[in-house]
Amino acid sequence: MERDCEVAWTALKHCDVEDEETACTTGFPDVDQLLDGGIRPCQHVELAGMPATGKTQICMAMAATNARNGCHVVYVDTQNAFHVHRAAQLAKWDLGTREERDQVLANIHVVRLYDLFDAFQLLDALAVEYAMRDHRGIKESRVLIVDSLSSLVSPHLGAGTGLGYALMIALAHSIRKLAHAHRVAVLSTNHLVKQDVNETKHAVPALGEGWVYQPHTRLMLTREDDGEFQPSVQVTVQVSHSCLTRTGKCSSICFHPEASVEAS
């Protein structure tokens, strides 16, 4: 029986391909530095944090910044949180003339879906689309953003049947296969939930321990204030898990609700 696998590359070919490709920026220089330059093709980076810690802000900034750089961006919005003007604001670019604006925004393909099985269909459709673009010889950087991945998977977990866990691992496999086959940089988000650990409440990622090793890198986002409204929001970003870079590294970024973004 034939197996669906690709012919192995030599290490030399991997090296040549990686030298030709550039990492996709997150839109934040300090976050890029934590990732040793940004998110490279085939890599999956996850943002984990409580609500209002800037996960969606980083997603929108990455979409707008890379679209401006000519990348093909697919933004999967599961929370109706994507806003064009806020994305442009975060990426620090003026929409300019209508022609310039349309050229940039045409590179962002926003898909709103709310069901895990629709996500599987989307990944299959993207594989077909990318294969056609590869066949036509189109050279482009590709970015897939899923905000939020945990909101698609969480409703299927905790039933005690094991089906939810199997679906979660199947989704991880589909994302990894798409990323590797078509050189896609992937960014997703995972919310935190309160869990009792030794009679103490701790915030832990919603997708559990079975998911922790699926993304290549997890960045944990934590607010540095008490959560009340502030003119600006300071967020600590820490590498909590990674097979590609040193864990424990951290940086700080500042969000201004109605202004551009600064790194510090």
VOPAGU-2260 file (C-alpha; in pm, 1 decimal, decimal comma):
REM VOPAGU-2260
SITE   aa  ch    i         X         Y         Z
SITE  MET   A    0       0,0       0,0       0,0
SITE  GLU   A    1     137,2     339,3     -96,4
SITE  ARG   A    2     190,9     592,4     176,9
SITE  ASP   A    3     130,5     964,1     141,0
SITE  CYS   A    4     479,6    1094,2     208,9
SITE  GLU   A    5     727,9    1312,5      25,6
SITE  VAL   A    6    1071,9    1207,3     -94,7
SITE  ALA   A    7    1331,7    1290,4     168,8
SITE  TRP   A    8    1544,4    1601,3     118,0
SITE  THR   A    9    1914,4    1603,9     191,1
SITE  ALA   A   10    2039,3    1832,6     466,1
SITE  LEU   A   11    2213,0    2034,9     194,4
SITE  LYS   A   12    1883,3    2102,4      17,8
SITE  HIS   A   13    1720,8    2203,2     346,0
SITE  CYS   A   14    2008,6    2444,5     404,9
SITE  ASP   A   15    1979,0    2594,0      55,8
SITE  VAL   A   16    1602,4    2642,5      89,0
SITE  GLU   A   17    1629,9    2799,8     434,4
SITE  ASP   A   18    1899,8    3038,3     311,2
SITE  GLU   A   19    1667,0    3155,0      32,5
SITE  GLU   A   20    1366,8    3206,7     259,2
SITE  THR   A   21    1317,7    3491,9     499,5
SITE  ALA   A   22    1130,7    3480,2     828,4
SITE  CYS   A   23     790,0    3647,0     847,4
SITE  THR   A   24     775,7    3928,8    1099,5
SITE  THR   A   25     521,0    3932,2    1381,4
SITE  GLY   A   26     501,1    4310,0    1346,8
SITE  PHE   A   27     692,3    4355,6    1673,6
SITE  PRO   A   28    1075,7    4371,9    1655,3
SITE  ASP   A   29    1116,2    4253,3    2015,1
SITE  VAL   A   30     890,5    3952,3    1959,1
SITE  ASP   A   31    1080,0    3874,2    1637,7
SITE  GLN   A   32    1400,4    3878,8    1839,9
SITE  LEU   A   33    1257,9    3620,0    2080,7
SITE  LEU   A   34    1192,0    3400,7    1775,3
SITE  ASP   A   35    1542,4    3455,4    1633,8
SITE  GLY   A   36    1417,9    3679,8    1354,7
SITE  GLY   A   37    1048,1    3600,2    1320,5
SITE  ILE   A   38     840,8    3300,1    1216,7
SITE  ARG   A   39    1012,9    3103,0     943,6
SITE  PRO   A   40     826,1    2900,2     679,3
SITE  CYS   A   41     714,3    2558,6     814,1
SITE  GLN   A   42     716,0    2685,9    1172,7
SITE  HIS   A   43     410,1    2706,3    1399,7
SITE  VAL   A   44     417,2    2962,5    1680,7
SITE  GLU   A   45     143,0    2986,2    1942,8
SITE  LEU   A   46      39,5    3285,6    2153,1
SITE  ALA   A   47    -111,4    3187,5    2488,6
SITE  GLY   A   48    -259,7    3426,2    2741,4
SITE  MET   A   49    -560,8    3546,6    2934,7
SITE  PRO   A   50    -814,6    3777,1    2765,8
SITE  ALA   A   51    -690,1    4130,7    2690,1
SITE  THR   A   52    -322,1    4032,9    2680,8
SITE  GLY   A   53    -273,7    4130,9    2315,6
SITE  LYS   A   54    -302,9    3797,6    2131,9
SITE  THR   A   55    -538,7    3932,2    1865,5
SITE  GLN   A   56    -340,9    4256,8    1841,2
SITE  ILE   A   57     -25,7    4064,2    1750,1
SITE  CYS   A   58    -220,6    3853,2    1500,1
SITE  MET   A   59    -357,8    4160,3    1324,5
SITE  ALA   A   60     -19,4    4333,4    1325,8
SITE  MET   A   61     142,7    4026,9    1169,1
SITE  ALA   A   62    -127,2    4006,2     901,4
SITE  ALA   A   63    -102,6    4372,3     802,5
SITE  THR   A   64     277,3    4393,5     815,7
SITE  ASN   A   65     332,7    4084,7     602,2
SITE  ALA   A   66      58,1    4182,4     356,1
SITE  ARG   A   67     235,5    4511,6     305,9
SITE  ASN   A   68     552,9    4313,8     235,0
SITE  GLY   A   69     373,1    4121,3     -40,6
SITE  CYS   A   70     301,2    3799,1     151,2
SITE  HIS   A   71      -7,0    3585,9      89,6
SITE  VAL   A   72    -187,6    3598,3     426,3
SITE  VAL   A   73    -482,2    3382,5     534,6
SITE  TYR   A   74    -643,8    3510,6     855,1
SITE  VAL   A   75    -885,7    3265,7    1019,7
SITE  ASP   A   76   -1107,0    3472,6    1249,0
SITE  THR   A   77   -1313,9    3262,8    1489,3
SITE  GLN   A   78   -1421,2    3555,3    1711,3
SITE  ASN   A   79   -1517,5    3834,3    1467,4
SITE  ALA   A   80   -1220,3    4027,6    1603,8
SITE  PHE   A   81   -1038,6    4125,3    1282,5
SITE  HIS   A   82   -1061,7    4497,3    1197,5
SITE  VAL   A   83    -883,7    4640,8     894,1
SITE  HIS   A   84    -810,9    4988,0    1031,5
SITE  ARG   A   85    -682,0    4854,3    1362,4
SITE  ALA   A   86    -457,5    4611,3    1176,3
SITE  ALA   A   87    -317,6    4896,4     966,2
SITE  GLN   A   88    -270,4    5105,5    1279,9
SITE  LEU   A   89     -79,8    4827,1    1454,9
SITE  ALA   A   90     140,6    4774,4    1149,6
SITE  LYS   A   91     220,1    5148,5    1144,1
SITE  TRP   A   92     121,4    5208,7     784,2
SITE  ASP   A   93    -111,6    5459,3     628,1
SITE  LEU   A   94    -376,7    5314,9     400,1
SITE  GLY   A   95    -271,0    5586,6     151,6
SITE  THR   A   96    -447,0    5607,2    -182,8
SITE  ARG   A   97    -728,7    5369,5    -263,3
SITE  GLU   A   98    -508,2    5187,4    -513,3
SITE  GLU   A   99    -229,3    5138,2    -258,4
SITE  ARG   A  100    -476,4    5029,3       7,4
SITE  ASP   A  101    -647,7    4780,5    -222,1
SITE  GLN   A  102    -314,6    4629,3    -325,7
SITE  VAL   A  103    -216,8    4561,6      34,0
SITE  LEU   A  104    -557,2    4448,2     159,2
SITE  ALA   A  105    -596,1    4209,5    -135,1
SITE  ASN   A  106    -309,2    4009,3      18,6
SITE  ILE   A  107    -513,4    3940,1     335,3
SITE  HIS   A  108    -775,7    3667,5     295,6
SITE  VAL   A  109   -1005,9    3677,0     599,6
SITE  VAL   A  110   -1200,7    3356,7     668,0
SITE  ARG   A  111   -1459,0    3356,6     946,3
SITE  LEU   A  112   -1546,4    3013,7    1075,7
SITE  TYR   A  113   -1673,1    2877,5    1404,9
SITE  ASP   A  114   -1663,3    2500,0    1367,7
SITE  LEU   A  115   -1370,3    2260,2    1392,5
SITE  PHE   A  116   -1484,7    2054,6    1094,4
SITE  ASP   A  117   -1499,5    2369,9     881,8
SITE  ALA   A  118   -1136,1    2423,4     980,2
SITE  PHE   A  119   -1041,6    2083,0     838,1
SITE  GLN   A  120   -1218,3    2172,3     512,8
SITE  LEU   A  121   -1035,9    2504,1     498,2
SITE  LEU   A  122    -694,8    2338,9     543,7
SITE  ASP   A  123    -775,9    2094,2     262,8
SITE  ALA   A  124    -883,8    2383,2      38,1
SITE  LEU   A  125    -566,8    2577,0     117,0
SITE  ALA   A  126    -353,6    2273,2      28,9
SITE  VAL   A  127    -521,9    2260,3    -312,9
SITE  GLU   A  128    -488,6    2637,1    -363,9
SITE  TYR   A  129    -120,5    2641,8    -267,1
SITE  ALA   A  130     -48,2    2340,7    -489,3
SITE  MET   A  131    -203,7    2523,9    -785,9
SITE  ARG   A  132      -0,9    2837,2    -711,8
SITE  ASP   A  133     315,8    2628,5    -683,0
SITE  HIS   A  134     236,1    2459,8   -1016,0
SITE  ARG   A  135     202,4    2802,8   -1178,6
SITE  GLY   A  136     546,1    2893,2   -1045,1
SITE  ILE   A  137     423,4    3166,3    -809,9
SITE  LYS   A  138     699,5    3259,6    -565,4
SITE  GLU   A  139     557,5    3409,6    -247,1
SITE  SER   A  140     583,9    3403,1     129,0
SITE  ARG   A  141     278,1    3251,7     298,8
SITE  VAL   A  142     128,6    3319,1     640,5
SITE  LEU   A  143    -158,4    3136,7     812,8
SITE  ILE   A  144    -305,3    3299,3    1125,7
SITE  VAL   A  145    -571,1    3126,5    1338,0
SITE  ASP   A  146    -729,4    3344,4    1607,0
SITE  SER   A  147    -835,3    3159,2    1807,7
SITE  LEU   A  148    -752,0    2795,1    1752,7
SITE  SER   A  149    -851,3    2697,4    2105,9
SITE  SER   A  150   -1207,2    2825,7    2057,5
SITE  LEU   A  151   -1249,0    2571,7    1775,2
SITE  VAL   A  152   -1107,4    2275,0    1967,0
SITE  SER   A  153   -1214,0    2336,5    2329,6
SITE  PRO   A  154   -1585,4    2251,3    2280,2
SITE  HIS   A  155   -1479,1    1899,2    2175,4
SITE  LEU   A  156   -1255,1    1835,2    2477,1
SITE  GLY   A  157   -1358,3    1708,3    2818,5
SITE  ALA   A  158   -1634,7    1472,8    2706,0
SITE  GLY   A  159   -1439,3    1174,6    2835,0
SITE  THR   A  160   -1461,5     982,4    2506,9
SITE  GLY   A  161   -1118,9    1066,0    2369,3
SITE  LEU   A  162   -1273,5    1189,5    2043,9
SITE  GLY   A  163   -1192,4    1552,3    2122,1
SITE  TYR   A  164    -826,6    1468,7    2184,0
SITE  ALA   A  165    -809,8    1270,4    1858,7
SITE  LEU   A  166    -961,1    1563,3    1666,2
SITE  MET   A  167    -712,6    1804,1    1825,1
SITE  ILE   A  168    -412,7    1589,6    1723,8
SITE  ALA   A  169    -558,4    1545,6    1374,1
SITE  LEU   A  170    -586,9    1924,1    1342,9
SITE  ALA   A  171    -226,8    1966,5    1455,2
SITE  HIS   A  172    -118,4    1710,3    1195,7
SITE  SER   A  173    -313,3    1889,1     919,6
SITE  ILE   A  174    -159,1    2225,6    1009,5
SITE  ARG   A  175     190,9    2077,6    1022,1
SITE  LYS   A  176     145,5    1897,7     691,2
SITE  LEU   A  177      19,5    2214,3     518,9
SITE  ALA   A  178     302,1    2423,1     662,5
SITE  HIS   A  179     574,7    2182,3     554,1
SITE  ALA   A  180     433,2    2098,4     210,9
SITE  HIS   A  181     379,9    2461,1     108,4
SITE  ARG   A  182     632,0    2655,1     321,8
SITE  VAL   A  183     374,2    2835,9     537,3
SITE  ALA   A  184     451,3    3033,0     853,6
SITE  VAL   A  185     175,0    2965,1    1109,5
SITE  LEU   A  186      61,5    3174,4    1406,5
SITE  SER   A  187    -225,0    3064,7    1632,8
SITE  THR   A  188    -371,0    3166,0    1968,0
SITE  ASN   A  189    -467,5    2963,6    2275,0
SITE  HIS   A  190    -658,5    3111,4    2568,3
SITE  LEU   A  191    -594,1    3027,1    2933,9
SITE  VAL   A  192    -835,9    2871,6    3182,3
SITE  LYS   A  193    -830,5    2851,1    3561,4
SITE  GLN   A  194    -744,1    2507,7    3697,8
SITE  ASP   A  195    -705,1    2375,3    4054,0
SITE  VAL   A  196    -347,6    2265,9    4124,2
SITE  ASN   A  197    -279,3    2162,7    4485,9
SITE  GLU   A  198    -590,5    2352,7    4597,6
SITE  THR   A  199    -465,7    2668,2    4424,6
SITE  LYS   A  200    -609,9    2826,9    4112,3
SITE  HIS   A  201    -360,6    2845,0    3825,2
SITE  ALA   A  202    -409,0    2972,9    3470,8
SITE  VAL   A  203    -315,4    2704,2    3219,0
SITE  PRO   A  204    -352,5    2684,3    2837,6
SITE  ALA   A  205    -698,8    2559,6    2741,7
SITE  LEU   A  206    -581,7    2286,0    2504,0
SITE  GLY   A  207    -400,5    2098,6    2780,0
SITE  GLU   A  208     -78,4    1900,9    2803,2
SITE  GLY   A  209    -153,0    1701,8    2489,5
SITE  TRP   A  210    -118,1    2016,1    2279,2
SITE  VAL   A  211     195,7    2166,9    2431,6
SITE  TYR   A  212     438,1    1996,3    2191,8
SITE  GLN   A  213     231,8    2050,7    1876,1
SITE  PRO   A  214     344,3    2409,1    1799,2
SITE  HIS   A  215     719,1    2457,8    1761,5
SITE  THR   A  216     715,5    2753,2    2000,9
SITE  ARG   A  217     472,6    2884,6    2261,7
SITE  LEU   A  218     486,8    3248,3    2367,4
SITE  MET   A  219     312,1    3325,2    2696,4
SITE  LEU   A  220     159,4    3674,6    2724,2
SITE  THR   A  221     103,2    3836,1    3065,9
SITE  ARG   A  222     -27,1    4183,6    3146,3
SITE  GLU   A  223     186,6    4391,4    3380,1
SITE  ASP   A  224    -105,6    4582,9    3532,3
SITE  ASP   A  225    -416,9    4492,2    3730,0
SITE  GLY   A  226    -632,7    4441,7    3420,1
SITE  GLU   A  227    -820,1    4772,9    3453,8
SITE  PHE   A  228    -843,8    5020,0    3165,5
SITE  GLN   A  229    -519,6    5206,8    3107,7
SITE  PRO   A  230    -407,5    5455,2    2836,4
SITE  SER   A  231    -152,8    5192,6    2737,7
SITE  VAL   A  232    -114,1    4824,9    2820,0
SITE  GLN   A  233     224,3    4672,3    2899,9
SITE  VAL   A  234     253,7    4302,0    2817,7
SITE  THR   A  235     536,6    4060,7    2895,8
SITE  VAL   A  236     605,3    3803,2    2624,6
SITE  GLN   A  237     800,3    3493,8    2732,0
SITE  VAL   A  238     914,4    3183,5    2545,3
SITE  SER   A  239     754,3    2915,9    2764,5
SITE  HIS   A  240     823,4    2621,4    2535,9
SITE  SER   A  241    1021,6    2577,7    2214,9
SITE  CYS   A  242    1216,2    2318,9    2020,1
SITE  LEU   A  243    1376,6    2595,8    1811,2
SITE  THR   A  244    1503,2    2856,6    2054,0
SITE  ARG   A  245    1598,4    2896,9    2419,0
SITE  THR   A  246    1306,2    2890,5    2662,8
SITE  GLY   A  247    1272,9    3153,5    2932,9
SITE  LYS   A  248    1362,7    3447,9    2709,6
SITE  CYS   A  249    1124,8    3738,7    2753,9
SITE  SER   A  250    1052,6    4088,0    2631,3
SITE  SER   A  251     794,4    4358,5    2688,1
SITE  ILE   A  252     562,8    4530,9    2441,1
SITE  CYS   A  253     324,2    4820,4    2487,5
SITE  PHE   A  254     -20,1    4847,2    2329,1
SITE  HIS   A  255    -192,7    5181,9    2287,2
SITE  PRO   A  256    -564,8    5119,9    2232,8
SITE  GLU   A  257    -606,2    5391,3    1970,4
SITE  ALA   A  258    -249,0    5448,7    1856,1
SITE  SER   A  259      46,4    5267,9    1710,7
SITE  VAL   A  260     249,0    5006,1    1895,9
SITE  GLU   A  261     583,0    5047,1    2063,0
SITE  ALA   A  262     838,1    4786,2    2166,8
SITE  SER   A  263    1040,0    4825,8    2483,3
